[in-house]
Amino acid sequence: MEGYVPILAQVVVQSLIAGMYLLTTAAFANGMSPFVFVTYRGIVATLFLAPFALLLERCHKSCCCKCRETRPPLSIKTLCQIFLLALLGIAITQNGYLTAIALTSSTFVSTSANLIPAVAFLMAIFLRLEKFDIKHIRGKAKIFGTVTCVAGATIMTLVKGPVLTSVGYLKANGSLASLLGVASFNPSSDWTLGIILIFLSILGWSAWLNYQAWAFNDYPAPISLTVLMCFMGIFPSALIALLVADSTAWRLKWDMHLFTYIYSGVLCTAFQFFVQSWCIKIKGPVFPAAFYPVCTVIVSILEPIVFHVHLHVGSVVGIVTVIAGLYCVLWGKAKDENVTEIRTQESPNLKEKAALHLTIKEPLLK
């Protein structure tokens, strides 16, 4: 049962992210600034997680500073590494894909995010965090899956095709759209900038996954690490927002914008970062990246229904192609884990056999 906990945690995280995609799409249509949103999201996440870090990962006098819940001392090197994680995971990734949502559509952004496993896999090979053997079928599956993911994203980006009119029968009535304030939602037509930003965010998040696996795989205080990342991410995000956003975008009211700040900060930053860090520690950087198709499926179904946007054949073909390529990569990854587990189990037996062999070779009488 314990082996299914990381899988269940990732499914929950991707479902929450899908809800955030839809909420932010509606909020952006109501004038919310994506740059201010990232800043407030980081503030909410920091305030929410800080008490848990102080209570659950504090140093007790009776533990002699050796328990796993103790926060290690923060050196300048560690602070610089955490700040780099904040730049990659918050300042670059979140500002990139949230602005892309405002410029394109939540379906496009969530589908493009399925490239993260392939990009993270290539980075992991380059950094020697992932094993790769082209001679075996599992290595060939990873290569084929990576190429297929790229091909699917290209189809989704460049090919639209006819509109699927059958989706029109599933569209929600005006009451739900009016509740979200997007009864007359029309996405921006600046797809070129949106495509550039989403692929920049994909590179940033893939680098975040791999760098955390490399630099903080054995960090004993994951909640504190998440709090520090969220806190440090506030400053570059706020600087970007001050330079780009209008001053009126900072005003807080009891409206949908405030609900979106709280929902995204608590569930999609604090909870997500903690779960991702935990899964990276026990499963590696490719595992958490493998569940983005869950988010894509949810968003692809709900966005045409709620926002009355058109769903094109090219988008559906691209989604299917990306997901197929993704699971080729996952299949190869699962085979690698099986081989590693078998070798780990066989190692003690081999050592025992070697020791027995040496003992037998010794003369019985000296």
ZAMIVEX-888518 format. One record per residue (C-alpha): z, x, y; residue in three letters. Coordinates in steps of 0.001 Angstrom, whole numbers. Layout:
! ZAMIVEX-888518
> pz / px / py / rokol
> Z / X / Y / ALA .
...
This chain:
! ZAMIVEX-888518
> pz / px / py / rokol
> 0 / 0 / 0 / MET .
> 788 / 2859 / 2382 / GLU .
> -2802 / 4065 / 2118 / GLY .
> -4029 / 840 / 3734 / TYR .
> -1752 / 1098 / 6788 / VAL .
> -4089 / 3437 / 8767 / PRO .
> -7050 / 1162 / 7926 / ILE .
> -5183 / -1962 / 9071 / LEU .
> -4012 / -176 / 12234 / ALA .
> -7587 / 792 / 13124 / GLN .
> -8882 / -2740 / 12540 / VAL .
> -6183 / -4103 / 14871 / VAL .
> -7013 / -1473 / 17512 / VAL .
> -10739 / -2246 / 17413 / GLN .
> -10055 / -5999 / 17652 / SER .
> -7912 / -5397 / 20743 / LEU .
> -10623 / -3206 / 22276 / ILE .
> -13192 / -5961 / 21658 / ALA .
> -10965 / -8350 / 23593 / GLY .
> -10735 / -5819 / 26411 / MET .
> -14530 / -5514 / 26568 / TYR .
> -14851 / -9258 / 27101 / LEU .
> -11951 / -9450 / 29568 / LEU .
> -13234 / -6577 / 31689 / THR .
> -16760 / -8014 / 31693 / THR .
> -15367 / -11213 / 33201 / ALA .
> -13099 / -9326 / 35607 / ALA .
> -15935 / -7113 / 36832 / PHE .
> -17984 / -10240 / 37504 / ALA .
> -15050 / -11365 / 39677 / ASN .
> -15118 / -8164 / 41739 / GLY .
> -12653 / -5884 / 39939 / MET .
> -13373 / -2178 / 40442 / SER .
> -13681 / -239 / 37151 / PRO .
> -12243 / 2883 / 38803 / PHE .
> -9160 / 1108 / 40131 / VAL .
> -8823 / -603 / 36748 / PHE .
> -8608 / 2762 / 34942 / VAL .
> -5876 / 3912 / 37343 / THR .
> -3742 / 775 / 36979 / TYR .
> -4322 / 817 / 33227 / ARG .
> -2864 / 4324 / 33022 / GLY .
> 126 / 3351 / 35183 / ILE .
> 910 / 325 / 32994 / VAL .
> 577 / 2389 / 29802 / ALA .
> 2900 / 5101 / 31142 / THR .
> 5578 / 2643 / 32271 / LEU .
> 5385 / 780 / 28960 / PHE .
> 5636 / 3813 / 26648 / LEU .
> 8028 / 6045 / 28620 / ALA .
> 11239 / 4207 / 27541 / PRO .
> 10199 / 4418 / 23874 / PHE .
> 9574 / 8162 / 24206 / ALA .
> 12966 / 8701 / 25857 / LEU .
> 14865 / 6658 / 23253 / LEU .
> 13032 / 7476 / 20023 / LEU .
> 12114 / 11115 / 20584 / GLU .
> 15092 / 12459 / 22440 / ARG .
> 17083 / 15443 / 21255 / CYS .
> 20429 / 14481 / 19699 / HIS .
> 23301 / 16946 / 19795 / LYS .
> 23926 / 16516 / 16074 / SER .
> 20390 / 17417 / 15068 / CYS .
> 20543 / 21071 / 16205 / CYS .
> 17085 / 20618 / 17767 / CYS .
> 15376 / 20696 / 14357 / LYS .
> 14562 / 17046 / 13720 / CYS .
> 10997 / 15811 / 13840 / ARG .
> 11850 / 13337 / 16621 / GLU .
> 12770 / 16147 / 19027 / THR .
> 10342 / 16884 / 21839 / ARG .
> 9438 / 20579 / 21864 / PRO .
> 9763 / 22431 / 25162 / PRO .
> 6724 / 22080 / 27390 / LEU .
> 5063 / 25381 / 28158 / SER .
> 2361 / 25891 / 30766 / ILE .
> -192 / 26228 / 27959 / LYS .
> 872 / 22900 / 26415 / THR .
> 759 / 21122 / 29776 / LEU .
> -2751 / 22459 / 30418 / CYS .
> -3872 / 21283 / 26977 / GLN .
> -2426 / 17809 / 27565 / ILE .
> -4084 / 17648 / 30981 / PHE .
> -7414 / 18522 / 29359 / LEU .
> -6879 / 15673 / 26884 / LEU .
> -6179 / 13346 / 29818 / ALA .
> -9400 / 14427 / 31523 / LEU .
> -11449 / 13859 / 28374 / LEU .
> -9827 / 10664 / 27117 / GLY .
> -9095 / 8881 / 30400 / ILE .
> -10844 / 10292 / 33462 / ALA .
> -14215 / 10865 / 31773 / ILE .
> -14270 / 8426 / 28856 / THR .
> -12658 / 5348 / 30399 / GLN .
> -14362 / 5605 / 33785 / ASN .
> -17680 / 6180 / 32037 / GLY .
> -17725 / 3296 / 29599 / TYR .
> -16022 / 787 / 31879 / LEU .
> -18543 / 1422 / 34634 / THR .
> -21257 / 1133 / 31971 / ALA .
> -19902 / -2318 / 31049 / ILE .
> -20218 / -3389 / 34679 / ALA .
> -23797 / -2056 / 34854 / LEU .
> -25096 / -3179 / 31440 / THR .
> -23303 / -5419 / 28938 / SER .
> -20263 / -5246 / 26675 / SER .
> -22472 / -5577 / 23577 / THR .
> -24544 / -2555 / 24583 / PHE .
> -21472 / -447 / 25341 / VAL .
> -19625 / -1398 / 22144 / SER .
> -22734 / -718 / 20052 / THR .
> -23341 / 2640 / 21736 / SER .
> -19760 / 3579 / 20886 / ALA .
> -20820 / 3622 / 17220 / ASN .
> -22382 / 6998 / 17974 / LEU .
> -18876 / 8444 / 18336 / ILE .
> -18397 / 9142 / 14584 / PRO .
> -21693 / 11049 / 14399 / ALA .
> -21022 / 13043 / 17588 / VAL .
> -17409 / 13694 / 16568 / ALA .
> -18631 / 14854 / 13155 / PHE .
> -21090 / 17341 / 14685 / LEU .
> -18387 / 18664 / 17009 / MET .
> -15951 / 18945 / 14090 / ALA .
> -18482 / 21027 / 12133 / ILE .
> -19020 / 23293 / 15126 / PHE .
> -15248 / 23729 / 15566 / LEU .
> -14765 / 24132 / 11779 / ARG .
> -12489 / 21101 / 11634 / LEU .
> -14785 / 19347 / 9149 / GLU .
> -16111 / 20671 / 5845 / LYS .
> -19843 / 20520 / 5279 / PHE .
> -21969 / 21492 / 2279 / ASP .
> -25687 / 20696 / 2433 / ILE .
> -26109 / 21502 / -1272 / LYS .
> -24113 / 18450 / -2381 / HIS .
> -25019 / 14795 / -1985 / ILE .
> -21997 / 14193 / 249 / ARG .
> -23264 / 16769 / 2748 / GLY .
> -26750 / 15254 / 2714 / LYS .
> -25235 / 11794 / 3282 / ALA .
> -23492 / 13037 / 6420 / LYS .
> -26724 / 14475 / 7811 / ILE .
> -28712 / 11343 / 6961 / PHE .
> -26025 / 9111 / 8456 / GLY .
> -25870 / 11115 / 11665 / THR .
> -29653 / 10960 / 12138 / VAL .
> -29643 / 7221 / 11342 / THR .
> -26918 / 6572 / 13941 / CYS .
> -28963 / 8333 / 16595 / VAL .
> -32077 / 6386 / 15577 / ALA .
> -30203 / 3078 / 15768 / GLY .
> -28828 / 3853 / 19214 / ALA .
> -32344 / 4771 / 20363 / THR .
> -33740 / 1462 / 19058 / ILE .
> -30951 / -475 / 20719 / MET .
> -31533 / 1319 / 24022 / THR .
> -35345 / 1316 / 24219 / LEU .
> -36397 / -1742 / 22179 / VAL .
> -35527 / -5298 / 23203 / LYS .
> -38029 / -7579 / 21507 / GLY .
> -37888 / -11393 / 21560 / PRO .
> -34722 / -13323 / 22351 / VAL .
> -32855 / -14859 / 19432 / LEU .
> -32942 / -18516 / 20427 / THR .
> -30772 / -19553 / 17483 / SER .
> -27744 / -18075 / 19249 / VAL .
> -28141 / -20716 / 21961 / GLY .
> -26683 / -23349 / 19671 / TYR .
> -23440 / -21384 / 19472 / LEU .
> -22941 / -20922 / 23199 / LYS .
> -19679 / -22207 / 24543 / ALA .
> -19572 / -25003 / 27065 / ASN .
> -18986 / -24341 / 30725 / GLY .
> -15221 / -24873 / 30556 / SER .
> -14497 / -21568 / 28769 / LEU .
> -16818 / -19580 / 31008 / ALA .
> -15351 / -21256 / 34089 / SER .
> -11855 / -20370 / 32897 / LEU .
> -12892 / -16728 / 32828 / LEU .
> -14633 / -17093 / 36157 / GLY .
> -18067 / -16137 / 34837 / VAL .
> -19910 / -19444 / 34754 / ALA .
> -22855 / -17791 / 36457 / SER .
> -22522 / -14325 / 34952 / PHE .
> -25535 / -12058 / 35479 / ASN .
> -25215 / -8421 / 34343 / PRO .
> -26391 / -5665 / 36640 / SER .
> -29922 / -4426 / 36177 / SER .
> -29031 / -737 / 36658 / ASP .
> -29337 / 146 / 32987 / TRP .
> -30416 / 3741 / 33602 / THR .
> -27103 / 4755 / 35169 / LEU .
> -25212 / 2664 / 32616 / GLY .
> -26892 / 4502 / 29721 / ILE .
> -26079 / 7893 / 31260 / ILE .
> -22428 / 6943 / 31753 / LEU .
> -21905 / 5527 / 28274 / ILE .
> -23307 / 8629 / 26610 / PHE .
> -21154 / 10794 / 28860 / LEU .
> -18111 / 8799 / 27736 / SER .
> -19175 / 9179 / 24064 / ILE .
> -19219 / 12958 / 24492 / LEU .
> -15836 / 12832 / 26242 / GLY .
> -14151 / 10708 / 23558 / TRP .
> -15616 / 12762 / 20694 / SER .
> -14300 / 15905 / 22355 / ALA .
> -10905 / 14184 / 22803 / TRP .
> -10678 / 13387 / 19090 / LEU .
> -11549 / 16896 / 17992 / ASN .
> -9527 / 18762 / 20597 / TYR .
> -6418 / 16757 / 19782 / GLN .
> -6891 / 17453 / 16057 / ALA .
> -7226 / 21152 / 16851 / TRP .
> -4478 / 21597 / 19450 / ALA .
> -1869 / 18940 / 18589 / PHE .
> -2191 / 18257 / 14863 / ASN .
> 1434 / 19293 / 14235 / ASP .
> 2960 / 18032 / 17486 / TYR .
> 6282 / 16418 / 16458 / PRO .
> 6544 / 13838 / 19275 / ALA .
> 3421 / 11601 / 19303 / PRO .
> 4850 / 8988 / 21697 / ILE .
> 5771 / 11653 / 24247 / SER .
> 2313 / 13172 / 23882 / LEU .
> 744 / 9774 / 24596 / THR .
> 2972 / 9232 / 27649 / VAL .
> 2090 / 12629 / 29087 / LEU .
> -1621 / 12011 / 28530 / MET .
> -1471 / 8618 / 30250 / CYS .
> 607 / 10003 / 33131 / PHE .
> -1659 / 12992 / 33746 / MET .
> -4726 / 10787 / 33503 / GLY .
> -3531 / 8725 / 36467 / ILE .
> -4179 / 11485 / 39017 / PHE .
> -7873 / 12280 / 38409 / PRO .
> -8575 / 8557 / 37931 / SER .
> -6840 / 7687 / 41190 / ALA .
> -8765 / 10428 / 42992 / LEU .
> -12077 / 9024 / 41720 / ILE .
> -11044 / 5492 / 42692 / ALA .
> -10000 / 6560 / 46203 / LEU .
> -13365 / 8218 / 46738 / LEU .
> -15523 / 5425 / 45308 / VAL .
> -13705 / 2067 / 45399 / ALA .
> -13003 / -137 / 48392 / ASP .
> -9424 / -242 / 49682 / SER .
> -9176 / -3998 / 49034 / THR .
> -9657 / -3377 / 45297 / ALA .
> -6100 / -1987 / 45080 / TRP .
> -4415 / -5275 / 46024 / ARG .
> -2394 / -6883 / 43252 / LEU .
> -2286 / -10647 / 42839 / LYS .
> -1237 / -13080 / 40127 / TRP .
> -4752 / -13447 / 38813 / ASP .
> -7039 / -12408 / 35987 / MET .
> -7256 / -8848 / 37304 / HIS .
> -3507 / -8331 / 36860 / LEU .
> -3629 / -9791 / 33346 / PHE .
> -6489 / -7418 / 32491 / THR .
> -4503 / -4430 / 33827 / TYR .
> -1479 / -5322 / 31674 / ILE .
> -3446 / -6219 / 28537 / TYR .
> -5532 / -3051 / 28653 / SER .
> -2665 / -758 / 29653 / GLY .
> -254 / -1920 / 26946 / VAL .
> -2582 / -2695 / 24036 / LEU .
> -5748 / -658 / 24676 / CYS .
> -4237 / 2509 / 26133 / THR .
> -585 / 2855 / 25082 / ALA .
> -905 / 1286 / 21633 / PHE .
> -4406 / 2614 / 20986 / GLN .
> -3627 / 6214 / 21972 / PHE .
> -484 / 6211 / 19820 / PHE .
> -2314 / 4802 / 16775 / VAL .
> -5274 / 7149 / 17250 / GLN .
> -3005 / 10194 / 17547 / SER .
> -1123 / 9158 / 14401 / TRP .
> -4329 / 8583 / 12416 / CYS .
> -5835 / 11878 / 13612 / ILE .
> -2717 / 13655 / 12378 / LYS .
> -2855 / 12220 / 8850 / ILE .
> -6601 / 11535 / 8387 / LYS .
> -8474 / 13889 / 10709 / GLY .
> -10664 / 13252 / 13773 / PRO .
> -13550 / 11492 / 11983 / VAL .
> -11420 / 8697 / 10450 / PHE .
> -10400 / 6814 / 13638 / PRO .
> -13924 / 7123 / 14999 / ALA .
> -15283 / 5375 / 11907 / ALA .
> -14030 / 1901 / 12799 / PHE .
> -16023 / 1257 / 15975 / TYR .
> -18468 / -1086 / 14153 / PRO .
> -15588 / -3578 / 13868 / VAL .
> -15499 / -3798 / 17652 / CYS .
> -19293 / -4014 / 17815 / THR .
> -19485 / -6963 / 15435 / VAL .
> -16801 / -8906 / 17314 / ILE .
> -18331 / -8276 / 20739 / VAL .
> -21889 / -8942 / 19562 / SER .
> -20853 / -12360 / 18258 / ILE .
> -18632 / -13430 / 21144 / LEU .
> -20511 / -12127 / 24202 / GLU .
> -23600 / -14393 / 23846 / PRO .
> -21302 / -17323 / 23075 / ILE .
> -18892 / -16856 / 25986 / VAL .
> -21111 / -15306 / 28670 / PHE .
> -24428 / -16966 / 27766 / HIS .
> -26288 / -13651 / 27783 / VAL .
> -29444 / -13159 / 25714 / HIS .
> -29306 / -11427 / 22349 / LEU .
> -32546 / -9570 / 21532 / HIS .
> -33977 / -8667 / 18141 / VAL .
> -34013 / -4980 / 19096 / GLY .
> -30267 / -5057 / 19712 / SER .
> -29598 / -6600 / 16297 / VAL .
> -31833 / -4048 / 14529 / VAL .
> -30126 / -1224 / 16412 / GLY .
> -26657 / -2514 / 15512 / ILE .
> -27514 / -2772 / 11804 / VAL .
> -29116 / 692 / 11793 / THR .
> -26154 / 2339 / 13532 / VAL .
> -23636 / 711 / 11183 / ILE .
> -25678 / 1735 / 8115 / ALA .
> -25847 / 5325 / 9323 / GLY .
> -22165 / 5294 / 10152 / LEU .
> -21135 / 4323 / 6659 / TYR .
> -23351 / 7012 / 5163 / CYS .
> -21239 / 9462 / 7155 / VAL .
> -18061 / 7735 / 5971 / LEU .
> -19182 / 7826 / 2362 / TRP .
> -19731 / 11571 / 2589 / GLY .
> -16359 / 11959 / 4298 / LYS .
> -14612 / 9967 / 1548 / ALA .
> -16247 / 12138 / -1136 / LYS .
> -15035 / 15257 / 672 / ASP .
> -11483 / 13912 / 653 / GLU .
> -11715 / 13137 / -3074 / ASN .
> -12944 / 16658 / -3851 / VAL .
> -10180 / 18181 / -1725 / THR .
> -7540 / 16053 / -3465 / GLU .
> -8800 / 17011 / -6921 / ILE .
> -8802 / 20707 / -6034 / ARG .
> -5290 / 20425 / -4624 / THR .
> -4066 / 18824 / -7842 / GLN .
> -5823 / 21421 / -9975 / GLU .
> -4489 / 24444 / -8074 / SER .
> -963 / 24439 / -9609 / PRO .
> -2447 / 24004 / -13102 / ASN .
> -4803 / 26931 / -12566 / LEU .
> -1938 / 29112 / -11419 / LYS .
> 130 / 28150 / -14473 / GLU .
> -2809 / 28928 / -16793 / LYS .
> -3345 / 32277 / -15118 / ALA .
> 321 / 33147 / -15451 / ALA .
> 313 / 32107 / -19125 / LEU .
> -2836 / 34146 / -19737 / HIS .
> -1244 / 37254 / -18258 / LEU .
> 1910 / 36717 / -20280 / THR .
> -19 / 36446 / -23544 / ILE .
> -1925 / 39650 / -22771 / LYS .
> 1338 / 41600 / -22521 / GLU .
> 2341 / 43337 / -25779 / PRO .
> 4950 / 41510 / -27805 / LEU .
> 6727 / 44722 / -28722 / LEU .
> 7249 / 47533 / -26263 / LYS .
